[in-house]
């Protein structure tokens, strides 16, 4: 008989998104926090649609070891809404057993009947013919492999061996993790459900990271997903289906410019035509642009930016093409022209560090804007 379940991780409930500037007339941080909570309901819906009765959360369900009592109660309330679904929560790095001991005590005491806190590394019966092997994280950044004992862990003969763990694969250097990349084979696992990496990744046909169901960074360039997994029996390769759960899209896109190009038009051409209110967009301008084009680019960014949930224009890698006509627009003589000439010389002075040359170019662009539209 086919066993079905949903695999997710890294909900980071309660994340405050302090790295995202809050506009004076907006509430993007509040919207992002609410979207993380709503991911619980989307995971439940994914389970119902796929015919699964179990949802496995592979660590970092909470962003901190000390979430507020209100957040805990609201989380438990959302999980309890559909008593036909069973949730299995594993301690991760952010909500590890030592730092978050009061949290796990609360979950064990107050959790609804359909939620199980996996605080012990002991086999648990998921369903007839399916055994869950949890590997809870005891300490944050311990450097040890939480799955090291799985190869010696016995389960009933003929039962599916489904492991749940949080951490990075050993050769997955960006996370500095310690989980052996062949753990699914060495521990005879039918499926290894991992958490920690916030993007979707397939390590092997039996080992997967779903990523966070609601994205929280520009790195991955797609909406969050969960994995709906079906296993036809021991030894069968899992059937893994991605189901989109993210409501916000975080994406970064390059904008390559060259002198005398319509920079404002180039920016407008790459912007998504629909759904902007739910998109966090970072545009990384590169190449070269004249002072007038840079000013037009900034004006276009200021015009389009408020249409998005969040909008950033980065110009660190954009070189400044300076022409005499640009300097004449600043001033034909006097103090402003003297300042412009000095800044222009500094932008090409190879005896100066690149950072200082960039500061000079930025200052010249600001001076040009000040003269043309009275900017400070």
Secondary structure, DSSP 8 states (H G I E B T S, - for coil): --EEEEEEB---BT---TTS---TT--HHHHHHHHHHHHHHHHHHHHHHHT--EEEE-S-SBSSTT--HHHHHHHHHHHHT-TTSEEEEE--STT-TTTTHHHHHHHHHH--TTEEEE-S-SEEEEETTEEEEEE---STT--S-TTTTGGG----TT-EEEEEEES-BTT-TTTT--B-TTHHHHTT-SEEEEES-SS-EEEETTEEE--BSS--SSSS-S--EEEEEEE-STTS--EEEEEE--S-EEEEEEEEE-TTS-HHHHHHHHS-SS-GGGEEEEEEEEEEEEHHHHHHHHHHHHHHHTTSSEEEEEEEEEEEE--HHHHHHH-SSHHHHHHHHHHHHHHT-TTS-HHHHHHHHHHHHHHHHHHHH---
